[in-house]
Amino acid sequence: MNKRDAQRRAEQILSFQQEMEILKSEQVLRLSETDRSAVSNYHEELLDHLSATFDTDRTKGQANLSIGMQIASTLGAIAFSFALFLVFENFWDDLGIYIQLGLASLLPFIGLGLTIAVDRIFKTPYYTGLSVIVAIACLVGNILILGHYFNLPDSPNAFLLWGVYGVILSLRYQLAFPFFLSVLSIFTFIGGYITEVLGYNWSHTIYGELYLAPALIIAAACYLYLPARRYHLTPVLFLTAFLVAAVSLLQLSLAGRYSFFTIDRDFVEFFYTLLALGFGGISIAISLKEDWSFSKYAAIGFLILVLLTKYYDWAWDVLPEYVFFLILGIFSIAIIIVLRKTRAYLQGASS
């Protein structure tokens, strides 16, 4: 069992307890005191175990506070990372060359030691997540500083080091946001590396297909080979791959010059618009089937964004302004109707 499954089980227990109270008050179901006490004791012990082991929430108030702690943890990690770099910037020139190189070499070990110590002392993902992001920032500083001193060429390989390091720490402590950032770094490396292999400058030349292809492969692997019931971070991996593919498709559908295809630019943009619509629809279906909430909302938003951008691109200079916004309002109503039909279909399927 992972944290996601533990939280679901806790929510099921709480819902069951609430429903039992309703059934009792309406005299639909009556249990003996022995049976009621046995069920209640079992649930309380299980909730205590889940809370102690996986830090699950037992009330809606706790769930809301957990979201707040996650946001605070992320903002705190970003603040500490910036503070770390600013400290070096303010005092760096006053240090000797050997001290500078020594500190730069020790940064990754300092970050790793901090993460291990924080996890053992506090045993909560919020502090551990903060320290993991700081540890990744320490490795970023290490690569940048040593690269500057040894005059290393600009290369996407650094993104691979940062990504792999972050993925290892994220998997070790089952942390979603550091995992998202690390996988995003690896996607940057893949696209940049292929760009360099083809003879282009990876930091100035961006071909959408070089990022789109690996993202589609990873997204398909998440659905076919990495079911969420086995791997807690599979939804995060799918969401990251989806966002990379979505940005690439949106770029290609709006600016065909970023494509490898040398045929008519308008045809390229039209082709990738169709591909974007199909990709968004398939992503929604996968997210609904696997119950990946963030991916579902991202896919719906992506479909709407693609339709709105292409509608503006095709109709703004052709239609009168009042007609443009009138059709936009009708389009919004159509989206509501489609989503309601989809919800009704899902309710029928579940029943």
Secondary structure, 3 states (H helix, E strand, C coil): CCHHHHHHHHHHHHHHHHHHHHHHHCCCCCCCHHHHHHHHHHHHHHHHHHHHHHCCCCCHHHHHHHHHHHHHHHHHHHHHHHHHHHHHHHHHHHCCHHHHHHHHHHHHHHHHHHHHHHHHHHCCHHHHHHHHHHHHHHHHHHHHHHHHHCCCCCCCHHHHHHHHHHHHHHHHHCCHHHHHHHHHHHHHHHHHHHHHHCCCCCCCCCCHHHHHHHHHHHHHHHHHCCCCCCCCCHHHHHHHHHHHHHHHHHHHHHCHHHCCCCCCHHHHHHHHHHHHHHHHHHHHHHHHHHCCHHHHHHHHHHHHHHHHHHHHHHHCCCCCHHHHHHHHHHHHHHHHHHHHHHHHHHHHHHC
